[in-house]
Amino acid sequence: MCKGLRITTLTVMMILLVMTMVPVVYAKGNPQTSSFDGITVSTAADVVEGQFTLTGTNESGKKLKIWIRKDNNAGRFYDVANREEINETITLVDGAGSYNIFVMIQVSGNTYSYGPYLTVNNVKAEQVVEGESKDIDSENEEIVELSKKLTQGKKTSSEKVEAIYSWIVENITYDYQKYNHILMKDFSDKYGSVVTLETQKGVCYDYSTLFAALCRASGVEARVAKGYSTNIVGYHAWNEVYDAEKKQWMTLDTTVDSVKYHKTGKKSRLNIRSDEEYYKTEEM
């Protein structure tokens, strides 16, 4: 088990934030509004093309999160910046289809209850892989510098991937204390590529965001996949990286390989995983 998105009746875990800075949102269809417990939210239309803006008011004064969920996947959480006015533009990254939009109201700490609810239908088929998100900081100065250092002289995407993979497996250690915090539903720790590089430790989500950030900084297309694996009990995160020469995606799991390396001192050259070992529910 490692960091992932889990929700009970009241408890919500925040992970990955994908806030867009694009000011224009194309929409059509019917406007919609929903209110609950002093919170009112609206969208300009119920049919959108890749993005939508959620606006409204928050008379409760409580901290809010937006939970975006498509089909039966775990979804993504977004912080609402202002406690009085809601004006959040969000990119729908999982392709075409119907998305459920839940406004979550803070009860205390990391415990949230359900607020207003809306749905939008995204007609843009393409999935989105962001160049940089909050947790995959591919433009961070330290990450860019390390990526250049690791891939210096490497000409092919597979050579770059192997260099980045080897460094992470050998230099990042699993953070069992953070893992125990997750088990206790304590989500106060920081996650993502930058903090993982700084501390040299993390859980599966940290490993995979750092790997994706270093790859993207080197020009290699990579994404974080989340779901389940035959190698791990519970929700898990790993990587999919594109081999430009072979024109195919590869599955890598630096978390599992790093734990094995630090226990045994043995590491395979580049441990490409079988797709049969993983069941993906979402990606970023």
C-alpha positions in Angstrom: 0.0 0.0 0.0 1.2 3.5 -0.7 0.0 7.0 -1.4 -3.1 7.1 -3.5 -6.6 8.6 -3.5 -8.9 7.2 -0.9 -12.2 8.4 0.4 -14.6 7.3 3.1 -17.8 9.0 4.1 -16.0 11.9 5.5 -12.3 11.6 5.0 -10.7 12.9 1.8 -7.1 12.6 0.8 -5.7 15.3 -1.3 -3.1 14.3 -4.0 -2.2 15.7 -7.2 -3.4 19.2 -8.1 -3.7 20.1 -11.8 -4.7 23.8 -11.9 -4.6 25.4 -15.3 -3.6 28.9 -16.0 -5.4 29.1 -19.3 -7.9 32.0 -19.1 -10.3 31.0 -21.9 -12.7 28.1 -21.6 -14.8 26.9 -24.5 -18.2 25.7 -23.4 -21.7 25.0 -24.7 -25.0 23.5 -23.5 -27.0 24.6 -20.5 -25.6 26.5 -17.4 -26.1 24.7 -14.1 -26.1 25.7 -10.4 -26.0 23.7 -7.2 -26.2 24.9 -3.6 -25.6 23.2 -0.2 -24.7 24.3 3.3 -24.1 28.0 2.4 -22.1 27.1 -0.7 -23.3 27.8 -4.2 -21.4 26.8 -7.4 -22.1 27.2 -11.1 -20.7 26.3 -14.5 -21.4 28.2 -17.7 -22.4 25.0 -19.5 -22.9 21.3 -18.9 -21.0 20.4 -22.1 -17.3 21.6 -22.3 -14.2 21.1 -24.5 -11.4 20.1 -22.2 -11.8 22.7 -19.6 -14.4 24.4 -17.4 -14.6 27.2 -14.9 -16.4 26.6 -11.6 -17.6 29.8 -10.0 -19.7 30.6 -6.9 -19.8 31.8 -3.3 -18.8 30.2 0.0 -20.8 31.8 2.9 -19.6 29.0 5.3 -16.1 30.4 5.4 -14.8 26.8 5.5 -11.9 25.5 3.4 -13.0 23.7 0.3 -11.7 21.2 -2.2 -13.0 20.2 -5.5 -13.1 16.5 -6.3 -13.3 15.7 -10.1 -14.1 12.1 -10.9 -14.7 10.4 -14.2 -16.2 6.9 -14.5 -15.1 4.9 -11.5 -11.6 6.1 -11.1 -10.2 7.7 -7.9 -10.3 11.2 -9.3 -8.3 14.3 -8.6 -8.5 16.9 -5.9 -8.1 20.6 -6.3 -7.7 23.2 -3.6 -10.1 26.2 -3.7 -7.8 29.3 -3.3 -10.4 31.7 -1.8 -12.7 30.9 1.1 -15.3 33.4 0.1 -15.4 33.4 -3.7 -15.0 30.4 -6.0 -13.4 30.9 -9.4 -11.4 27.8 -10.4 -10.5 26.9 -14.0 -9.8 23.2 -14.3 -8.5 21.0 -17.2 -10.2 17.7 -17.7 -7.3 15.4 -18.3 -8.9 12.0 -18.8 -10.4 12.5 -22.2 -14.1 12.6 -23.3 -16.9 11.5 -21.1 -19.0 12.5 -18.1 -17.2 14.0 -15.1 -18.7 14.3 -11.6 -17.8 17.5 -9.7 -18.0 17.3 -5.9 -17.3 20.3 -3.7 -15.9 19.0 -0.4 -16.3 21.0 2.8 -13.6 20.8 5.6 -15.0 19.5 8.9 -11.6 19.5 10.7 -8.0 18.8 9.7 -8.0 16.4 6.7 -11.7 15.4 7.2 -14.2 16.6 4.7 -17.9 16.2 4.0 -19.9 16.4 0.8 -21.1 19.8 -0.5 -22.7 20.8 -3.8 -22.6 18.4 -6.8 -22.6 19.0 -10.5 -21.7 17.1 -13.7 -20.1 18.2 -17.0 -19.7 16.3 -20.2 -16.3 16.7 -21.9 -16.4 16.3 -25.7 -12.6 16.7 -26.2 -11.3 13.2 -26.8 -7.6 13.7 -26.2 -6.1 12.9 -22.8 -3.8 15.6 -21.3 -0.3 14.9 -20.0 0.8 18.2 -18.3 4.4 19.4 -18.9 4.4 20.5 -15.3 1.9 20.2 -12.5 2.1 20.9 -8.8 3.8 17.5 -8.0 5.7 16.9 -11.3 8.0 19.9 -11.2 9.8 19.4 -14.5 10.8 23.1 -14.7 12.2 23.3 -11.1 15.8 24.5 -11.2 17.2 21.7 -9.2 15.4 19.1 -11.2 16.4 20.5 -14.5 20.0 20.7 -13.3 20.0 17.1 -12.1 18.3 15.9 -15.3 21.0 17.5 -17.5 23.7 16.0 -15.3 22.2 12.5 -15.5 21.5 12.5 -19.2 24.7 14.3 -20.4 26.0 12.5 -23.5 22.9 10.3 -23.7 21.5 10.5 -27.2 18.4 8.2 -27.2 15.4 8.3 -25.0 16.1 4.8 -23.6 19.6 5.9 -22.6 18.2 8.9 -20.8 15.5 6.8 -19.1 18.0 4.2 -17.9 20.3 6.9 -16.4 17.3 8.5 -14.5 15.9 5.2 -13.4 19.3 4.0 -12.0 19.8 7.2 -10.1 16.4 7.1 -8.5 16.6 3.4 -7.6 20.0 3.8 -6.0 19.6 7.2 -4.3 15.9 7.5 -3.1 14.8 5.4 -0.1 11.3 4.4 0.9 9.8 6.6 3.6 8.1 4.2 6.0 7.2 6.9 8.4 5.2 8.7 5.7 3.6 5.4 4.8 2.5 4.9 8.4 1.1 8.4 8.4 -1.1 7.5 5.4 -2.3 4.4 7.2 -3.4 6.6 10.1 -5.1 9.0 7.6 -2.7 11.7 8.4 -2.0 13.5 5.1 0.0 16.5 6.5 3.2 15.4 4.8 4.4 17.0 1.6 4.5 15.0 -1.6 5.9 15.4 -5.1 9.1 15.6 -7.1 10.8 18.6 -5.4 10.4 17.4 -1.7 11.5 13.9 -2.8 14.7 15.3 -4.4 15.3 17.4 -1.3 14.8 14.6 1.3 16.0 11.7 -0.9 13.1 9.6 0.3 9.4 9.1 -0.3 6.5 6.7 -1.0 5.5 5.4 -4.4 3.8 8.6 -5.5 7.0 10.5 -4.7 9.2 8.1 -6.6 7.0 8.3 -9.7 6.5 12.0 -9.7 10.3 12.6 -9.4 10.9 10.1 -12.2 8.4 11.8 -14.4 9.8 15.2 -13.7 13.4 14.2 -14.5 12.3 12.5 -17.7 10.2 15.5 -18.9 13.0 17.9 -18.0 15.2 15.8 -20.4 12.7 15.9 -23.2 11.4 12.3 -22.6 7.7 11.8 -22.4 6.7 10.2 -19.1 3.6 10.0 -17.0 2.5 8.8 -13.5 0.1 5.9 -13.5 -2.0 5.0 -10.5 -4.0 2.0 -9.6 -3.1 -1.5 -8.5 -0.2 -4.0 -9.0 0.5 -7.6 -8.3 3.7 -6.4 -6.6 2.0 -4.2 -4.0 -0.9 -4.5 -1.6 -3.2 -1.5 -1.9 -3.3 1.6 -4.1 0.0 2.3 -6.0 1.8 4.6 -8.3 4.3 3.8 -11.0 5.6 5.2 -14.3 5.0 4.8 -18.0 7.7 6.3 -20.3 7.8 6.6 -24.0 10.6 5.0 -26.0 10.8 7.4 -29.0 13.1 5.0 -31.0 10.9 1.9 -30.6 7.7 4.1 -30.6 6.2 2.3 -27.6 5.5 2.9 -23.9 7.4 1.1 -21.2 6.2 0.4 -17.7 8.7 1.0 -14.8 8.3 0.8 -11.1 11.2 2.6 -9.3 9.5 2.1 -5.9 9.6 -1.7 -5.9 13.0 -1.8 -7.6 14.5 0.7 -5.2 13.2 -1.1 -2.1 14.7 -4.4 -3.5 18.0 -2.6 -4.3 18.4 -1.2 -0.8 17.6 -4.6 0.8 19.9 -6.7 -1.4 22.3 -4.3 -3.2 21.2 -5.9 -6.5 19.6 -3.9 -9.3 18.7 -5.0 -12.8 19.9 -2.9 -15.7 16.5 -1.5 -16.6 13.6 -3.5 -15.2 10.8 -3.1 -17.8 7.6 -4.4 -16.3 4.8 -6.4 -17.9 1.5 -4.6 -18.3 -0.1 -7.7 -16.8 1.4 -6.8 -13.4 -0.6 -3.5 -13.3 -4.1 -2.3 -13.4 -4.3 1.5 -14.1 -7.2 3.5 -12.9 -5.8 7.0 -13.8 -2.7 8.8 -15.0 -1.1 12.2 -14.9 
